[in-house]
Amino acid sequence: MSVRLLYSSRTLADVIYHSELDQYRDGTQVSYTLTRGQPPGWTGYSGRVDGAMLAETAWPASQHPLAFVCGPTRFVETVAEELVALGYPPGRVKTERFGGT
């Protein structure tokens, strides 16, 4: 099974299980976006997740992927809306929220 993970965090130090995630090599693609600070030489994404970033990192909707989005409510709503705008059927976007509504 192939998996793509886009992990959004404030800084690289805030990425939970960073070293473990970087060890995946069997069909798993891990991408990071750092929203508040990037270390010198950073080559990953910077800034909040948006439609352009998802278009580059998510499976094309034509492949009928299943997407899972987890995070604060506002983040989840934004990412889910962007995936639907990219052609994902709403029923193929699974969400889990935490924090205030």
C-alpha positions in Angstrom: 0.0 0.0 0.0 1.3 3.4 -0.9 0.8 6.3 1.6 1.4 10.0 1.3 1.6 12.1 4.5 1.6 15.9 4.6 2.6 17.0 8.1 2.0 20.6 9.1 3.8 21.9 12.1 5.0 25.3 13.5 8.7 24.3 13.5 10.7 21.1 12.8 11.2 20.6 16.5 7.4 20.3 16.9 7.2 17.4 14.5 6.3 14.3 16.6 8.1 11.1 15.5 10.2 13.0 13.0 13.0 10.5 12.8 10.6 7.6 12.6 8.7 9.2 9.8 11.8 9.9 7.8 12.7 6.2 7.9 9.7 5.1 5.8 10.8 4.0 2.4 8.3 1.4 1.3 5.7 3.3 -0.7 5.3 6.0 1.9 6.0 9.6 1.0 6.3 12.1 3.9 6.3 15.8 3.2 6.5 18.6 5.8 5.4 22.2 5.9 6.6 24.5 8.6 4.4 27.4 9.4 6.5 29.5 11.8 10.1 28.9 11.3 12.4 26.9 9.0 15.9 25.7 9.8 18.8 26.9 7.7 18.8 25.0 4.4 15.2 23.9 4.7 13.9 22.5 1.4 10.4 21.4 2.5 7.3 23.5 2.3 6.8 26.7 4.2 3.5 28.1 5.3 0.0 26.9 5.8 -1.5 24.0 3.8 -3.4 25.3 0.8 -4.8 24.0 -2.4 -1.6 24.4 -4.4 0.4 22.5 -1.7 -2.2 19.7 -1.7 -2.2 19.5 -5.5 1.5 18.8 -5.3 1.5 16.3 -2.4 -1.9 14.5 -2.4 -2.9 11.7 -4.7 -4.7 12.9 -7.8 -8.5 12.7 -7.3 -8.7 10.6 -10.5 -7.0 7.7 -8.5 -9.9 7.6 -6.1 -7.8 8.0 -2.9 -9.0 8.0 0.6 -7.8 11.1 2.6 -7.6 11.5 6.3 -7.3 15.0 7.8 -6.6 15.5 11.5 -6.0 18.7 13.5 -7.7 21.8 14.9 -11.2 22.4 13.6 -10.3 25.3 11.4 -7.3 23.5 9.8 -9.4 20.4 9.2 -12.2 22.4 7.6 -9.8 24.3 5.3 -7.9 21.2 4.2 -11.1 19.2 3.6 -12.6 22.0 1.5 -9.4 22.2 -0.6 -9.4 18.5 -1.2 -13.0 18.6 -2.4 -12.1 21.6 -4.6 -9.4 19.3 -6.1 -12.1 16.8 -7.0 -12.1 14.5 -4.0 -15.6 13.2 -3.3 -16.6 14.5 0.2 -17.2 10.9 1.3 -13.5 10.0 0.6 -12.3 12.8 2.9 -12.3 11.5 6.5 -11.8 14.0 9.3 -11.0 14.2 13.0 -11.0 17.5 14.8 -9.7 18.6 18.2 -9.9 21.9 20.1 -12.6 24.5 20.0 -15.3 24.7 17.4 
